[in-house]
Amino acid sequence: MCHFTVLFHKINAALYTAFMTKARKHSTKLRVFSKGPVVVALMALAFVAPGAQGQEQQPLNASDIADGMRLFQQKGNCQACHGWSGDGHKTDSQMPDGANLRDTKLNRSGLVTIIKCGRPNSQMPAFDKFAYSDGRCYGKKQADLRSYPTRMPDPPSTLQQREIDLIADFLIAKIVGKGPMNHAKCVEFWGSETDACKEFSN
Ligand code: HEC
């Protein structure tokens, strides 16, 4: 009898160990697999989020828009070629003529791509430091750009992804699809009556 009890315990212990090992393996597997749906869900969110498509405005806070505006004016110096209101009336006559961003058909992700990668064979510079070093932009490298007749100028300074996002948000909030500038829009744009608004009579 005694022998049987010991044997019973041994079998029990062995079964227990086997079960736990299996359970642990199983839970590792579960964890590995459970990342899949999370990633898929996050990606789905990214595409569904308002503003990811079209020109729908995201709920942005005023300080982010102000940061984006400052980056557009100063660090990115976008206004040198695109004008302070983005209408293509550049503030620096020595600079190339930038596109009218008020009329652009690009959505938010299109804007982000152009700011990061510039537009090859045009004078729109790439602001991502690594734009043409690892193929992240259109799968092209520096060497590929040499075949274009128009060389992209160097950017006034490179921008981080976060800064590019802020500029894109500013563009969508204040510039893209807003129609030609007028006095009322100018005051709204600057937050108060400014010298820049004097040129608008209406
Ligand atoms: C050196 C001048 C220059 C600077 C600086 C510059 N751009 Fe441009 N940008 C251009 C030119 C030129 C084009 C038109 C390219 C073409 O021929 O398609 C352009 C095109 C664009 C476009 C594409 C518009 C469309 O509808 O196709 C976007 C968006 C844009 N610029 C945003 C910016 C932003 C934002 C900045 C600052 C971070 C900036 N640009 C700085 C010259 C400039």
Residues whose N, C-alpha, C, O or C-beta is under 5 A from the ligand:
A	BS01	HEC	G76 N77 C78 C81 P96 D97 G98 A99 T104 K105 L111 I114 I115 R119 S122 Q123 M124 P125 P153 I167
